[in-house]
Amino acid sequence: MRRAADKATMHLEFLSRGIHVPYTIIISPYNHKRELELSLSELAYLGRPFIIKPANTTGGGVGVVVGAESLKDIIETRQHHKNDKYLLQERIIPLTLDGHRAWFRVFFAFGTTILCWWDDQTHVYEVVTPDQERQFGLSSLRDIAQAIREICGLDFFSTEIAQTVPGTFVVVDYVNEMCDMRLKSLHPDGVPDTVIETIAGLIANLASTRTPDDQEPG
């Protein structure tokens, strides 16, 4: 889980496996190297605004700056988590499909892949229906999730994937090793209840197939 949670490590692993990711610059922790080595041309290539996120301290968006504009923003932000690497990422603009921003939260749970629309602005989830998956050719999301599973080694995680104007699927937030499990019936920006019920059933089925010898001591 520690390896999967490190966004800098996952970024490099994804690149090596041919998975599309945002243009990203990885910078060393402030406590390891206080001077920031970043050229103006590199900064310009990120575009404006750009994203700043710590490699490890981002649960629930903690520490993420989504509207960075300048070198000053980078210098100030990297001091919030001084022992963590930081990622500087270009901002991804998704397509619009059937009134939805083409931004998806994909759950991988014990071999089962569940696709959800996830609006990156409102954080509201909706289940992708089978008709929508066929209509918009979204089956590639399942292939990407399986590829991520092979890289990160986790049996249960979620990932964020956006489809951009050229039609490319770009993995925006790599591996959420601790998934959002809040019910939509209780929280407006929670996960649809049917998704939670499916995942809970998969966990129960897995538990029921374990033998006493499989149990961890204690």
Residue, then its C-alpha position, 0 to 999 in steps of 0.5 A: m500500500r505504501r508503494a501504491a500510495d506514492k504518486a511519484t513512484m506510480h507516475l514513473e511506473f505508469l509511464s514505463r507501461g505506456i499508460h497516459v498520465p498528465y505532463t508532470i514534473i517531480i520535485s524533491p522534498y524541501n528537507h532534502k533539497r531546499e533550492l528548487e531546480l526548475s527552468l522557466s521553459e519547464l514551468a511554461y510547459l505546464g501551462r496555467p493554472f497547473i496542479i501541485k500535489p504531494a506524492n504521499t500526503t493527498g488523502g481526500g485532496v489534502g495538500v493539493v493546489v488545483g489553481a497554481e499560477s507561479l513559481k512562488d506557489i510552488i516554493e510556498t506549497r512544497q514547504h507544507h510537507k517538507n519530507d514529501k516529494y511533490l508533483l507539478q502537473e498540467r491541468i487536464i480538460p475533459l470532454t463532455l459526454d451526454g451532459h457529463r464531464a468525461w471524468f471517471r472514478v473507477f473502482f477495482a475490487f477483487g477482480t471486478t471493475i465498476l465505472c462511475w462518472w465523477d465530476d471533478q468540480t462538484h465531486v458528485y458520483e453517478v454509475v456508468t450504465p451499460d448503455q453509456e459504456r457501449q455508446f461512448g466506448l468506455s470499455s478501455l477504462r476496464d483495461i486501464a484499471q486491470a493494467i493498474r492492478e498489475i502495477c500496484g498489486l492491490d486487489f482493492f483500489s480506485t483511480e481517476i481517469a479523464q477522457t480528453v478532447p483528442g479522445t485519449f484516456v488520461v489517468v489523473d489520480y493514480v491509485n487511491e489505496m483507501c477508497d471513498m466508501r461514504l454512501k450517497s444516500l447519506h452524503p451528496d458527494g458519496v459513492p452510489d449505494t449500489v456500488i458500495e453494496t457490490i463492493a461489500g458483497l465482494i468482500a463478504n464473498l472473499a471472507s467466506t471462502r477463506t479457511p481457518d488456515d488462511q486467517e492471520p494470527g491474532 
